[in-house]
Amino acid sequence: MEAVEFGVLGPFEVRDGEVPVGVGGPRQRAVLARLVLAGGAVVSTDTLIDDLYRGTPPATALASIHVYVSNLRRVIEPQRAPRTPPRLLVAKRPGYLLATSDVDALRFGGLVADAERRPPARALALLDEALGLWRGLPYADFAGELWAVTEVNRLHELRLVAVERRAHAQLDLGRPEAVIQGLEAETGEHPLRERLWWLLALAYYRAGRQADALATLRRARSLIADQLGLDPGPQLRALEQDILRQAPSLTTPSLAVVPSGSAAPASARPAPEKARPPHGRDRQLAEMESTLGAGMSTIAVTGEPGIGKTWLLKAFRDRCAERGHLTLWGSCHDLESALPLRPWIQILRSLERVHPAPDSEALAGLLDEEAPQGSAQRSARGSVRGSAQGARQRRHQAVADWIRAAAGDRPIVIMLDDLQWADPATLGLLRDVTVLVGEPAEHVPLTLVAAFRDTARAGPLDDVLGRFARYNLLRVRLAGLETAAIRAVAVTVGAEVDERTAHLLTRRTGGNPFFVRETARLLAQGRPLDTVPDAVAGLIHQRLAALDPRVAEVLEIAAVIGRDFDPGMVGEVWAAPVYDLLDQAVRTGLVVAAGRRTGFAHDLVRETLLREIPPLRRAVIHRQVMNAFVDRPGADVAVIAHHAIQAGPAAYAEAAHWAAAMAEQSGLRLAYEEAATWWGRAVEAHGAAAGDPADHVDLLLRQARALLDAGDAPAARSVRARAIRVADRVAGHDGPVLAARALTALDAPSIWNLRNPYEEVELQLVRRFERALDAMPEVAAPERVRLLGGLAQELYDGSDDSRCHVYSAQAVETARGLGDPHLLMRALNARYLSIPSSIYTEEAREIAAELEDLGQKTRTPEFELLAQMMWTHRRMEVFDVAGADEAAARCDAMLARMPLPWPRFQHTMWRAGRLTLCGRYDDAEALYADLDRQAGRIGMWYAGSVVSLGRIFLAHDRGTMSEAEPLIDAVAGANPCGDQALRALLLCGQGGREEARDLVADGWRPAPRDWSWLTFTCLQGAAQAAVGDVHACAATYSALLPYKGRISVGAAIAFLGPVDRFLATLASAMGDDAAAARHHARLARLAGTAGLSLWRDRAAAAAGALRRAG
């Protein structure tokens, strides 16, 4: 490989001549693309980290960057000798640079620039060569990333310049027909670019088609007028007049007479770029329109507050309606004051008016207040029947089927505005609808449009955008208006501004349309620009200062009520007439009154007013507003609850009542995250109001259940602990009953322990379980099952405590006798979590099989998913790779519809381990990079360390343990056995065998008898062999021998590889080459049968080497 070439004019690629070069997974590719984009400049590691992880890097980000760079160097300079400095990807403080000019974008720009100075024939050849480099959307893999947007736009503009110059050269050479063929398509893609219309019309005229030339200009005039509300620019108007009078200047210039560089007549020169229209969004609208008719498509519109996202969506909605599309609109409101799923309720009720729902029963609780069929039903004792996630999954499927059916009659465009305020249930339904509608192969004419502030929280929206990305995602990031557009906006509010003032206005407002309009209003009133405030808040204050002082107080009440408000309610709270005062606000543009709607002109006005209200006054207003809403029978519970909570100490009792009501409604709509939040608010308010302890326990347990339904087990455990403490204060017969309910509250399906397994057993909690069991009568069998299963899990600590076996076995036996399949599934899950499944592998497989059967019979998706996740590693550990892959595919399908954070993390860890097992290290590393991001969100114990451990085992398998020190440091502390073995292997890999021996001089730490026993025993064996501790090798060999023929998969999160590999290593260290050869032969046979060619070849080669040596 002499020199690689980098291609960015289309999907990012690296080529060695005509041969494509693989550069690894998405993040590794992104590092290389980011360095290419820098054009030879240094990119700091901080910038790389920020760009790759979008401002939320994991703790291991820097280590990951170093790994990516190391991998890339091997790929782009494979012939570089060891320990010689790299020539292309060079380290230079404070980061890295790519020292190459072999980039197609650089060549493209050079050819276009060179063509400008050449005569027509040479220019045409250069431009043909340049445009031949173009393969599609520049940086297509990364076009939506912030770091790439500017360069992508620049290259797009440069391509259009090349197209225009090429057309010029063809016209100068007397080839108008060729111009017509090319520019008809270009004007269709860029209908508002006047220069293209000018060239096309001129080409028609020179081809002798005067009528077509004039028709082309009329078409351009119509498009510009319809989309921008403007007349064509002077160059197009002049060309039309020249064609009508057949001006001699329009004929093809004589190349023998017109010297290079001489000026052409005015009408024969291309028009400069047209200024943007009043709102400056013609390009974005054209891009959005281009997605229509392409089947399933998605659009994400982002930008700062006031930048015009809502205006753009409404303009797009109007255009879609003109094309006959059914447009459905949903707006998100502030999370605390909005009922869950409110935007979807708006959308689906609009859809219902034109296309009734085919399955109204499945939508119960969404379009009405009935409980959805199949939802989880809770008794007064907190028992659960059915499946919360199952009910939500069925309803989401029903919504998707409804939309798909309606789209078959008429193309649909669904728009969700202000998605930064969306509740988790709204985002969850959007995410699922995207997948469920887009999954089938048939063409579905559906466009999903989401608009949100670019300061929105990344995690939940990233998940939605990840789904959007599968379906022709168009990212539209709105920036500030340009000067010409600002002048046009100023005209709409009566302000004529000159060029200089417009430039000042641009700098002052940043092009924010809202700020532009409000500033222009003051200019229209004769105010000098230097007296206009620089910030929105100052502008609003200045406008209020000119009004009756009471206007500000009335608007504060209105701001507390909401974006839209009832003037009558404002007057009720104000206790005086307010219409004259509100009329003053309307005249100044702060408030808009249209029909029955009265509201603020923009969210920024309301937000500014709210920030200025002192906290105590704001609380008083919230209580007054709450009381006003309570007196209105049709008032939304969400609104009352919001104001009750915000009223603070003055309304604690009311807040507890209304927050609980809101939590019930959220649960009814299967919005479990919101239900948990509202139960938490009810708990807080009830506690502050000194409510009854028994009622307080009930509220806490409802919050814990909602957290479990939402998939947040650690938070549920914390709430459970609070409930137990409060239950102990309840006197009489109810106390023990409440305590038992609290102790057994954590019964959600889980593949991971709901307590930190590396912390000491909570003896006080264990005693509470034992007392509850002693106090529980034998007839209360279901409660005893839950107590026994819960106690067994609390005792699980890596010591293989016999009590875990006894209690969990009793729970399963009792549950079987009761004949309740739901109770039995929970007991089986408790059993699985109470025993070290890496040791009791056969029983673990039996549990997985029974859970799979019960989950299917009861149609409980959470347990079906749990069983399939168990099968992914239970089958893999016995070399049933096909069976494991089949289970993994089922997990993929279920997780697409039940996006549960922890199971998704666990399954992605399995996927990364699976890739490592077959030697696809770069792909595995890409998944670990994604897992870094996931780990920061799930809040489970040691999630980040689990990712680091996976990377360490990847390095071990790859033979690069000497480079894994940062990762080994990251996992230190949780498992002393693992810490010692990893450190010993690291030292040996770095040539420090004596130091490794010193490290283990006091003996080897025992491996905990938990999920990790087999993994860390194998790892310890590798370390013992590396340091040459023959006595220890013999002991470990004996411990591992019963597990020959298996793969160590570490509960699916720690793939260390086949056990026979480690048995062979230990046998060789003990001098028993014959035994080592047998293990290698067995591994070669099993791996070959399973399709693991990497391990087959490794083992066969090792066995052959031993035979030859013998």
ABEGO torsion letter per residue (X at the ends): XABBBBBABEBBBBBBEABBBBAEBAAAAAAAAAAAAAGGBBBBAAAAAAAAAGGBBBAAAAAAAAAAAAAAAAAABAABBBGBBBAABBBBOABBBBBBABBAAAAAAAAAAAAAABBAAAAAAAAAAAAAABAEBBGAAAAABAAAAAAAAAAAAAAAAAAAAAAAAAAAAGBAAAAAAAAAAAAAABAABAAAAAAAAAAAAAAGBAAAAAAAAAAAAAAAAAAAGBBBBAAAAAAAAAAAAGBAAABBBBAAABBBGBBBBAAABBBBBBBBBAAGAAAAAAAAAAABGAEBBBBBBBEBBGAGAAAAAAAAAAAAAAAGBBBBBBBBBBAAABBBGAAAAAAAAAAAAABBBABAAAABGAABABBBBGBBBBBAAGBBBEBAAAAAAAAAAAAAAAAAAAAAABBBBBBBBGAAABBAAAAAAAAAAAAAAAABABBBBBBBBBBBBAABBAAAAAAAAAAAAABGBBBBBBBBBBAAAAAAAAAAAGBBBBAAAAAAAAAAAGGBAAAAAAAAAAAAAGBBAAABBABAAAAAAAAAAABBAAAAAAAAAAAAAEABBBAAAAAAAAGBBAAAAAAAAAAAGABBBBEABBBBABAAAAAAAAAABBAAAAAAAAAAAAAAAAABAABBAAAAAAAAAAAEAAAAAAAAAAAAAAAAAAAAAGBAAAAAAAAAAAAAAAAAAGBBAAAAAAAAAAAAAAAAAAGBAAAAAAAAAAAAAAAAABBEAAAAAAAAAAAAABABBBABBABBAABBBBAAAAAAAAAAAAABBAABAAAAAAAAAAAAAAABAGAGBAAAAAAAAAAAAAAAAAGBAAAAAAAAAAAAAABBAAABAAAAAAAAAAAAAAAAAAGBAAAAAAAAAAAAAAAAAAGBAAAAAAAAAAAAAAAAABBBAAAAAAAAAAAAAAAAAAGBAAAAAAAAAAAAAAAAAAGBBGAAAAAAAAAAAAAAAAGAAAAAAAAAAAABGABAAAAAAAAAAAAAAAGBAAAAAAAAAAEBBBBBBBAAAAAAAAAAAAAAAAAGBAAAAAAAAAAAAAABGBBBAGGGABBAEBAAAAAAAAAAAAGBAAAAAAAAAAAAAAAAAAGBAAAAAAAAAAAAAAAAAX
